[in-house]
Amino acid sequence: MGKPVLVIMAAGMGSRYGGLKQIDPVDDEGHIIMDFSMYDAKKAGFEKVVFIIKRENEKDFREIVGNRVSGYMEVAYAFQEITNIPDWYAVPEGRVKPWGTGHAILSCIDEVDGPFAVINADDYYGAEAFKLIYDYLASHEDDEKYRYTMVGYKLANTVTDNGHVARGVCDMNEQGELVAIHERTKIEKRDGGIAYTEDDGATWTALPEDTIVSMNMWGFTKSILVELKDRFPAFLDKGLIENPQKCEYFLPEVVSDLLKEEKATAAVLKSADKWYGVTYREDKPVVVAAIQKMKDEGIYPKKLWEDNEWHR
């Protein structure tokens, strides 16, 4: 079994800022949120990182992120391209939207040959999550089932004061394994609690603060890549008829299907850390203050990369 690899979904990065070069640092040293994820991953044991990006962003991405990290971790690139579909399909005329997170992970099939963790580029996950997922991946292999994992967070630790968020609400069995994920696209703080709506706010359903939710931090064996590849044509057959411009091949939906078919299990590893992300512009001062506090407490050095004996 190879050493676990970190895969970062960064193809959408910078889109809401008008480009990669416009991504704001979250500290005075010029780090972006992803630097902290890679630092935590390196400390946990990860030695290789694969960035999934758009090909047109490669030059900027290498300059802003990749080159800085390449002295400390092995760096590879995979490109999520809308044209990367089986030969007997055609991209619908006028479609610009990528094919979703399942397709993003499929695009790194040539760079991953063993267990791997998946994260979003612009979410802060906390050091505990990387340690939990690395240790699981390093000690579990597929047997009669695929043995996957995910890091779950308490809902109260993942909401913002500045609007709504989308989260995957997790159902688990008594063994702490994932049974199902329910995508809730509009969750917000409301009337002293937390609630979600599925009808644009006409009705709201309360969620307990300790509900476990997914933040798209997954751990897989390479079997998921085979499954993603094998199931992609069936997704296209349906999606290209029903919603050719916007259908998306979602990673959690494929995982849910494998759980239902009893081909896989997914252990839910629970992190007590608080999630941070810049979903809204108003979130940024909160993130900056949190990062500074963690530096003041010695959780992170002032300069993440230079202040360590980590040169490869």
N, C-alpha and C positions, 0 to 999 in steps of 0.2 A: 504493500500500500504506500503510495507516494505521500509526501508531506502536504497538509492542507494548504490550498491557495486561496487568496482573497480576490474576489471578482467585484468590481465596482461599476454599477450601472450609471454611466455619466453621459449617455447620448443626448439627454434632454437638458444637460447642464448649461446654464447661461441663457436659455431661451427667454426666460422672463426678465432678464437683465439687458437684452439686446446684444448679447455676445459674451464670450468667456472673459474678455479683458475688462468687462464692466462688473465682474463679480467682486463684491466688496470683501475685503479682509475682515476678520472678526477680532483682530488684536493689533497692537502697534507694530508687531514684528512682521505683519503681512501674511499671516497664515489664513487659509480658508478652512471651513468646517472639515473638509475631507482630510486635511493634514492631521487633524486630531484622531480621525478614524484610523488612518494608516499608522500613526504613532502607537495607538492602543493595540492595533493588530500586530505590529512588529514586536511589541513587548509581550504579547500573548504567545508568540511563536511563529507567526506567518512570515515567510521569507520571500514570497513572490506575490505580486499584485498584477491583475489583468484589468485594464481600463477598457470598458465598452464605450466607444465614442462614435460620433459621426466623422466620416472620412474628411469632410471639409474643415473640421475643427482640429485636425491632427497637429498642424504646425503650432497653433496657439496653445493647444493642450500640452504639448511637449514643453513649450517655453514656460508656461505658467505652473504646471504641476509635475509632469513626468520627469523632466531633467533634474529637478530638485531632489526627487525621491530616489532616483536611479543609483545614487551612491550608497544607498542604505538597504534597498530591496531590489530584487530582480523585477524588472518592469516589462510587461508585454501589452500589446494593443490588439483589440478586436473591433471590427467596424460593423455597426448596425446600419444596414443599407436596405432601403425599401425594395430594391431590385433583387435582394437575396431571397428568392422564393424558387420552388421547383420549376424546372424548365417548361413544364406543360401548363403553367399559369401565367397570366399577364397582369401587371400592375394596372388597376383601373385608371383610366384617363382622368387627370386632375387630382389624383390622390397625392397628398404630401405627408399625411400622418404616418409615423412609423407603425410597425405591426404589433407593438406592445412588449411587455416585460418578458413573456415567454420566448418571443422571437429574439429579444436582446440577449438572453442567456444562450440561446441556440447559436448565436453568432460567435461565441468563444469556444466552440467545440474543438477547434484545432489547437487551442492554447491550454486546455485543461485535460489532464490525464489521470485524475484521482479525485479525492475529496476536495470540496471547495465551499467557501462561504460567499454569500451574495449580500451586498448592501446597496442602498441608495447613496448617490454622491453627496447629496446636500442635507443629510440628516446626521445629527450627533447622537451616537448610541451609548457612549460610556465604556470605560475600560472593562467592567465586569462582563459585559456582553461578549466581547472578543475572546476573553479567557474561557468563558463557558462554552462557546461554540468551537473554539480550537480544540479544547480538551475532548469534547464529544467526537468531533471528526477524526481526531487522532486515535481514538479508541473503539470506534464502531465501524463495521463493514457490513455490506449486504449479506443476508443469509437466505432463508426461504422468502424473505421480503426485503424490499429496499428500506434501508434505515436512514431516514432523513431527520432533520431537526429544525427548529426555529427558536428565536429568542422572543419571548413575550414580555410586554410591558404593562404595568397597571395603567388603565385608561387615564386616571387623574394625572399621571406623569407625562402625558402625551398631548394634552390639549393646550390651546392658546387663549389668551385673553382678547385676541383681536379679530375673531371671526370663527368660521367653522373649519373643520379638518375632515379628511377621509381616513378611515381606519378599518382594518379587518378584525371584526369581533370574533373571538375564538371559542368554540365549544370543545371541551376536553373530556376524556373518560377518567376513570378512577386511577389509572396508571400515569396520568399526566401527559397523555398523548393527544394530539390534535384529532378531533373527529370531523369538524367542519369549520369553515371560515365564512362569515357573513360580511360582505363588503357594505359598509355604511358610509355613504359619500358626504353626508352632512351631519357632523356631530359638533355640538358646541356647549359651552357653559351656559346654563339657563336656570333662573330662579333658584340659585343656591346649589344646584346640582349639575348633572351632565345629561343631555338628551340628544336623540337623533330624530330626523324627519325624513320621510320618503315621499312627501307630497308638497315640497316647497314651503314647508312651514305651516300648513293648514292644521296638522296634528303632530304632536311630539311624543316620543316614547322615552321614558327615563332609563338610564343605564347606571348600574352601581359603579362607584368610583374605582373599585378594585377589579372590575372586569378586565380580563387579559386580552390585549389587542396585539396584532402583528404590525411591525414597522418595516416589513420587507427585509428582515434579516434572516436568511435561510441558510441551512447547511445541507449539502447534498453529496451523494456519491456520483460518479460519472454516469450512472444509469439514467439519471434525469435527462441527460443530453440526448440519449437514444430515444427516450420516451417523447421528448419535445419534438424531435425530428420526425418520429413515426406518426405523431398525432397532428402535425401541422397541416397536411393536406386535407384532412377531414374538417379542420377549422376553416380553411380557405373555401372548401366546397360550400359550406353553410354561410360564412361571412360575406363572401363576394356576391351572394344573391341577396342576403337580407340587409346588409349595410356596407356596400363596397367602399365608401369613402372613409368610414370611421371604425370599422370592426377592429377589435384588438385581441391578440392572443395573450391572455393574462396568465402569468406564472402561477398564482394561487389557485386558479381554476383547474389547471392541469394537476397540481398537487391534490386538490380536493377530489378529482376524478380517480386518481390512483389510490387514495384512501378508501373511497367508496367501493372500488373494485377489490379491495383488500390485497393490493399488490405492494403497498408501502405502509410504513408507520412514520409518524413525525413527532418526536419527543419535544415537548414544550419546555424550554429552559427559561426560568423566570429571572429577569433582571430587576433590581430595585432602583437602578439609576433613573435619572430624569432625562427624557428626550429633549433635545433642542433642535429647532430648525427655523428657517426664515420663510415661513409660509406667507407671511404678510410683511410689508416694509416695517410696520410697527414692531415686529418681533425682534428686529436686529439689535436694539439696545439691550434687550433682555439677554440675548445670546452673548453679546460683548461683555456684559456685566458678569454673567455666569462663568465665562472663560477666564476672565481676570481673577475672579474669586478662586477658581481652581488653581490658577497659577500661584496666587498668594498663599494658598494652602499647601503648595508643594506637590500637587497632583501632576502638574505638567511643568517642565522647565520653561524658562523664558523663551529660548529658541529651541524648538522641538528637535530639529535635526542636528544642528551644529553643537549643541550642548551634550552630546552623547558620544560614546566610543563605538559607533555603529558602522563605520565605513566597511563596506564589503571587501 
